[in-house]
Amino acid sequence: MRRFVPVLLAAATATTTVTGALPAAATTLVSAYAISNGTDLSGLSGAGQNRLGGFGSDLIYNAATDSFLGMTDRGPGGGVLPYAPRLQGFALDIDRATGAIGGFTLNSTVLFRQANGQVYSGLNPQLSTGSAATLGASLDPEGLARLPNGNLLVSDEYGPSVYEFTPAGAFVRAFEVPANLVPKQANGTVDYVAGRGNGGIATGRQDNRGFEGLTVSPDGKTAYAVLQDPLVEEGRNTNNGTVNGEGRFSRNVRIVAYDVATGTQKAQYIYQLETVADINDRIAGTANDFNVNAQGRSIGVSAIQAVSDGTLLVLERDNRGFGVEDANGTTAVGSKRVYRIDLAGATDVKDISLAGTNTLPAGVSPVAKTATPFLDLAAALRRMGLAIPEKLEGFAFGPRLADGSYTLILITDNDFSVTQNGAGTQFDVCTSGVNGSGTSRQVALGAGCPAGMSLIPNMIYSVRLSEAEYQSLTGVVPEPATWGMMVLGFGLIGAAARRRQRTRVRYV
């Protein structure tokens, strides 16, 4: 086991205590915890191979062992460095009275392996196999869920694909990839690497916008995978109204329902993103507004979780906040929100194309979505005076607290604190502060940060959820004996937070 001391991000730890009775239903942000970029337990060497970073692409919790699994994506370098995607097993020291996080222990590192026993690679298919049309060993994991048999489901952006693995990371099987999601050039050639236009892809998932979220229904029979953004052709350029094939302008994101037993798709549903106009209304002034072509590109779905039969939670976020592209957190953030959706009444659109339109055809109903967010994490962090990270991507129910309330644990993907220039050279990103102040610098990969600076950390947030709040989500208050089973598959993100009794915000 490896014990980590959190990196210092501020001059002093901030502790806030507020008196007053905790209401029957209150979701409260209780702590923000920073995990520095160390080395993991893979046994590999080199800054690009063994860095403990980027492991917040998704998160699951095992109540039986009181432990978490976090998952990396394709690694540092955005698909141009050879990195073996992996799981990081860890424990959190969570105060059972308050829910605050006080420590982090790395327990295991598991590499994903192919059927032949070789590790998967984060390299894009062109670099990995020599062909943009062949996935081969390329893997860009983004969504993670546990099946009733203990195995893991992983969703991949490259395909987009869904794979089953053993807990030891061994490949078991691949699910069906719906034909309409496969990225293809205008002539029908499959291309897992290119972007849109200029000989790039004309149909299927947008580049780097494949399956971002994954969840399994409480009964374990249905898996739901969601794209990050609309298909490349399913939208219309509203700047001139004449060019079709512009998913960047659309709100309509596809959710695929899979039969777990067979690995085949059952249906596809449309989830509609919040409008760019509404998001811009929350940004002061106009200088930082999103353009209309950001609707289906800079705004997207980050994670999805089933909380009861047919009811899911969806995390929407923009691409702003402190991260490798904004190391000091200076850009205005518009959205980090969770909505509750209901699949009942939604139209199965697996055989319906939305090419060239931003509007759903007559008779097609999207999933029912709450008019207001169930949780607004950006507002909670802003209210507490905490920096808002860019890539909130993993979340799960954590342990129950002594008074019967629930913890909600969410985690960021910090991109390993690595960026690249136009020539593809990789650099570490160092910062002296992430709350809109400080300085930042790019240094050679693995060279170490200058004095007074550190790599951008992974952030873990703890939210306290009352039993009444939980029941409002699921309609069920579980007996203690059933809680351990429920948290194996359930997850949630949170924090429309208000500082209340015994609330402690720890930003270390």
WOTAMO-V784729 format. One record per pair of residues at least 24 apart in sequence whose C-alpha atoms are under 7 Angstrom apart, sorted by sequence separation. I is the first residue (numbers start at 1). J is the second residue. If there is no record, write none. Layout:
BEGIN
((I;J) (I;J))
END
This chain:
BEGIN
((67;91) (86;110) (87;111) (180;204) (181;205) (229;253) (230;254) (314;338) (315;339) (343;367) (430;454) (431;455) (86;111) (206;231) (313;338) (314;339) (342;367) (343;368) (430;455) (431;456) (85;111) (86;112) (205;231) (206;232) (227;253) (313;339) (314;340) (341;367) (342;368) (429;455) (430;456) (7;34) (84;111) (85;112) (204;231) (205;232) (227;254) (273;300) (313;340) (341;368) (342;369) (429;456) (6;34) (7;35) (48;76) (203;231) (204;232) (226;254) (227;255) (312;340) (313;341) (341;369) (6;35) (7;36) (203;232) (226;255) (312;341) (340;369) (341;370) (6;36) (202;232) (203;233) (225;255) (226;256) (311;341) (312;342) (339;369) (340;370) (202;233) (224;255) (225;256) (311;342) (339;370) (463;494) (224;256) (225;257) (310;342) (311;343) (463;495) (55;88) (159;192) (224;257) (310;343) (49;83) (158;192) (223;257) (224;258) (310;344) (339;373) (340;374) (48;83) (84;119) (85;120) (222;257) (223;258) (338;373) (339;374) (84;120) (85;121) (222;258) (223;259) (337;373) (338;374) (84;121) (85;122) (222;259) (223;260) (338;375) (83;121) (84;122) (221;259) (222;260) (337;375) (338;376) (417;455) (82;121) (83;122) (221;260) (337;376) (417;456) (82;122) (221;261) (336;376) (337;377) (82;123) (336;377) (81;123) (336;378) (414;456) (79;122) (80;123) (249;292) (335;378) (414;457) (79;123) (80;124) (249;293) (251;295) (288;332) (414;458) (79;124) (248;293) (249;294) (250;295) (251;296) (413;458) (248;294) (249;295) (250;296) (412;458) (75;122) (248;295) (249;296) (387;434) (412;459) (74;122) (248;296) (387;435) (411;459) (412;460) (247;296) (248;297) (283;332) (411;460) (160;210) (410;460) (411;461) (157;208) (159;210) (160;211) (283;334) (409;460) (410;461) (157;209) (158;210) (282;334) (409;461) (410;462) (157;210) (409;462) (156;210) (157;211) (280;334) (408;462) (409;463) (115;170) (156;211) (157;212) (279;334) (407;462) (408;463) (113;169) (114;170) (115;171) (155;211) (279;335) (407;463) (408;464) (112;169) (113;170) (114;171) (133;190) (407;464) (110;168) (111;169) (112;170) (113;171) (133;191) (406;464) (407;465) (110;169) (132;191) (133;192) (155;214) (405;464) (406;465) (132;192) (405;465) (406;466) (132;193) (405;466) (406;467) (405;467) (404;467) (74;139) (74;140) (230;296) (322;388) (323;389) (41;108) (42;109) (73;140) (74;141) (125;192) (126;193) (229;296) (321;388) (322;389) (323;390) (33;101) (41;109) (73;141) (125;193) (229;297) (321;389) (322;390) (30;99) (31;100) (40;109) (72;141) (73;142) (124;193) (142;211) (143;212) (145;214) (321;390) (30;100) (31;101) (142;212) (143;213) (144;214) (145;215) (320;390) (142;213) (143;214) (145;216) (229;300) (319;390) (148;220) (228;300) (229;301) (147;220) (228;301) (228;302) (269;346) (269;347) (269;348) (268;348) (269;349) (267;348) (268;349) (268;350) (267;350) (410;493) (58;142) (408;492) (409;493) (57;142) (58;143) (59;144) (60;145) (408;493) (57;143) (58;144) (408;494) (176;263) (175;263) (176;264) (175;264) (176;265) (213;302) (214;303) (215;304) (217;306) (212;302) (213;303) (214;304) (215;305) (216;306) (218;308) (303;393) (397;487) (212;303) (213;304) (215;306) (217;308) (218;309) (302;393) (303;394) (323;414) (217;309) (324;417) (397;490) (272;366) (324;418) (396;490) (397;491) (271;366) (324;419) (396;491) (397;492) (270;366) (271;367) (395;491) (396;492) (269;366) (270;367) (395;492) (396;493) (269;367) (395;493) (4;104) (3;104) (4;105) (3;105) (2;105) (3;106) (328;431) (1;105) (2;106) (327;431) (1;106) (2;107) (324;429) (328;433) (329;434) (1;107) (328;434) (329;435) (330;436) (251;358) (327;434) (328;435) (329;436) (250;358) (328;436) (328;437) (245;355) (328;438) (245;356) (328;439) (244;356) (322;434) (328;440) (327;440) (380;495) (380;496) (377;494) (379;496) (380;497) (377;495) (375;494) (376;495) (377;496) (234;354) (235;355) (236;356) (375;495) (376;496) (234;355) (235;356) (236;357) (375;496) (233;355) (234;356) (235;357) (236;358) (233;356) (234;357) (235;358) (323;456) (308;474) (307;474) (307;490) (306;490) (305;490) (305;491) (305;492) (218;489) (216;489) (99;401) (97;401) (96;401) (97;402) (96;402) (99;407) (58;393) (59;394) (61;396) (57;393) (58;394) (59;395) (60;396) (61;397) (63;399) (56;393) (57;394) (58;395) (59;396) (61;398) (56;394) (76;415) (76;416) (77;418) (76;418) (77;419) (146;488) (77;420) (146;489) (145;489) (77;426) (56;411) (56;412) (57;413) (56;413) (55;413) (54;413) (54;414) (53;414) (54;415) (101;462) (54;416) (100;462) (53;416) (99;462) (99;464) (47;445) (47;446) (54;458) (98;502) (100;504) (53;458) (98;503) (37;455) (37;457) (64;484) (36;457) (63;484) (35;457) (36;458) (34;457) (35;458) (9;433) (34;458) (35;459) (63;487) (34;459) (62;487) (33;459) (34;460) (61;487) (62;488) (32;459) (33;460) (61;488) (32;460) (33;461) (32;461) (31;461) (32;462) (31;462) (60;491) (30;462) (29;462) (30;463) (29;463) (30;464) (28;463) (29;464) (27;463) (28;464) (27;464) (28;465) (27;465) (26;465) (27;466) (26;466) (25;466) (24;466) (25;468) (26;469) (24;468) (25;469) (29;495) (28;495) (27;495) (29;497) (27;496) (28;497) (27;497) (28;498) (28;499) (30;503) (31;504) (32;505) (33;506) (30;504) (31;505) (32;506) (33;507) (34;508) (30;505) (31;506) (32;507) (33;508) (31;507) (22;500) (22;501) (20;500) (21;501) (18;499) (19;500) (20;501) (18;500) (19;501) (18;501) (17;501) (18;502) (17;502) (18;503) (17;503) (16;503) (17;504) (16;504) (15;504) (16;505) (15;505) (14;505) (15;506) (14;506) (13;506) (14;507) (13;507) (13;508) (10;508) (9;508) (8;508) (7;508) (6;508))
END
